[in-house]
Amino acid sequence: MEKTIKERIKKFKQNNPFKTQTDIAYELIRSDILEFRLKPNEKINQDAISIDFDMSRTPIRDAILKLEQDGLVVQAAKGYQVFEMSVKDYMDFHEFRIRLETYATMLATRLMTDNQILELKDSLREFNKYCEQGNLEMAAIYDEKFHELIIKGSRNEYVIKTHELFSSKQKYYLQRLIKMGLFDVSYAVAKKKHLEIYRAICERDEKRAEEAMRSHLAFYRHRMYDLL
C-alpha cells in the first residue's frame, strides 16, 4: 500500500532530521517524478503541492528551481511541467555520458584502491543476481552503483561534480525505459560488458577498460535509438 504524503514526509524527517523544508520538498517531488506519480508533461501545481506538503510556497518554489537545474522540470507557458523525454535529448545526453564515463574509467583504472575494486566486484555480483531473478528495479540500482563507483574511483572532482549534475536525469531515463519495457533487452549484454570493465580495471589496463566502457555505453545508445 502506497504511503500518504504525511507518512512520506514523516519518514523523510526521521531519516534526515537536519534537512530544510526545501530539501524535503525537493526529495519528495523528485521521487514523484522518478516514480511517475507525476507524469511527463504534467503541470506542476505549486499551490496544490504547498497544501499537500503543509508548507509555504517559498520552499516549494525553491525545490522546483533545483529540479529545473536537474533537468526534471521545464518552464511551461504558465509555471512548470515535468520533463518529457525526446529521442534527440536522450541521444545528446548519452553521447555526453559516453565521453565523461570513458574518461572516468581510464582514471579509475589507474587510481582505484583495492577496497574500491572490491566494492565494484560486490556491485557486479548483486547486479548479476537481480538480472537472473528478473528484478529490473533492483538490477537498475546496482547498474547505477557500478557506474557511480567508477566515477568516484576517478578521484577527479570535476568528473564527480559533473556526474552529480546529471545524475537525476540519468535516473529518470533509466526508470522511464524500465516503465516502457525497453530496458530488460539490454541486461544480458550489460552483464558481459560490466565483467569486461571490471576485469580490465583489476588488471590496471587503462586502454582496455576505456574501450570496454565505450562499447558498453554505445550499445545502449544505439539499442535505445532503434527502440525509441
C-alpha positions, -999 to 999 in steps of 0.1 A, spaced: 0 0 0 14 34 -10 23 58 18 4 90 22 22 123 17 22 129 55 37 95 61 64 101 35 73 135 50 74 120 85 97 91 74 120 115 55 123 138 85 131 108 108 159 97 84 171 133 77 165 153 108 186 183 97 171 188 63 153 220 54 117 223 41 132 230 6 153 198 9 122 178 19 100 193 -9 128 187 -34 133 150 -25 95 143 -24 88 160 -58 119 144 -73 107 110 -61 72 116 -76 88 124 -109 112 94 -109 84 70 -99 59 86 -123 34 97 -98 39 130 -117 37 121 -154 58 135 -183 44 169 -194 22 171 -163 19 207 -149 34 213 -115 7 228 -94 26 247 -67 -5 257 -48 -17 221 -45 17 208 -35 20 236 -9 -13 224 6 -4 187 4 30 192 20 17 217 46 44 242 35 45 278 23 51 283 -14 87 295 -9 103 261 -2 81 246 -30 93 272 -54 130 267 -44 126 230 -48 112 233 -83 141 256 -92 165 229 -81 146 203 -101 148 226 -131 186 226 -127 184 188 -126 165 188 -159 135 171 -144 111 200 -148 109 226 -175 93 260 -179 58 259 -194 35 287 -207 24 292 -171 47 278 -144 65 245 -148 58 210 -160 75 176 -158 102 170 -184 93 147 -213 120 125 -229 126 130 -266 148 109 -288 172 138 -295 176 147 -258 183 110 -250 209 107 -277 226 140 -268 226 130 -231 241 96 -239 268 110 -262 279 132 -234 277 104 -209 300 82 -231 327 109 -232 325 115 -195 325 79 -183 351 66 -207 375 93 -193 364 85 -158 371 48 -164 406 55 -177 413 74 -145 397 49 -122 417 20 -137 448 39 -127 436 52 -93 410 30 -77 421 14 -44 419 -23 -38 389 -17 -14 371 3 -41 377 -26 -66 362 -50 -40 331 -27 -38 329 -28 -76 330 -66 -75 302 -66 -50 280 -43 -71 287 -65 -101 276 -96 -82 244 -80 -70 236 -67 -105 240 -102 -119 219 -117 -92 190 -94 -98 193 -98 -135 189 -135 -131 159 -130 -109 143 -107 -134 141 -79 -108 147 -49 -131 142 -23 -104 169 -38 -82 192 -46 -111 189 -9 -122 200 2 -87 232 -19 -89 238 -10 -125 238 26 -114 260 18 -84 286 1 -106 289 32 -127 290 56 -97 318 36 -81 339 41 -113 331 78 -113 342 81 -77 372 60 -84 384 86 -109 393 109 -80 387 138 -102 364 164 -86 353 179 -119 343 145 -132 324 137 -100 306 170 -98 297 169 -135 282 135 -130 263 147 -100 247 175 -121 231 150 -144 225 120 -121 188 129 -116 183 130 -154 201 96 -157 178 81 -131 148 95 -150 159 79 -182 166 46 -166 132 45 -149 114 56 -180 130 29 -201 120 3 -175 84 16 -174 84 14 -212 96 -22 -211 127 -14 -231 154 -19 -206 154 -57 -200 165 -64 -236 200 -50 -227 207 -68 -194 224 -98 -210 249 -75 -228 253 -53 -197 263 -83 -176 290 -92 -201 303 -56 -205 304 -50 -168 326 -81 -164 349 -69 -191 352 -35 -175 358 -50 -141 385 -73 -153 403 -46 -172 403 -24 -141 416 -53 -119 445 -57 -144 451 -19 -145 447 -20 -183 435 16 -190 430 13 -227 410 -20 -225 389 -6 -196 382 26 -215 372 7 -247 350 -17 -228 331 12 -212 328 30 -246 315 -2 -262 291 -8 -233 275 27 -234 275 29 -272 255 -3 -273 228 13 -250 228 44 -272 223 25 -304 199 0 -290 176 26 -274 177 47 -306 164 17 -325 137 10 -300 126 47 -295 
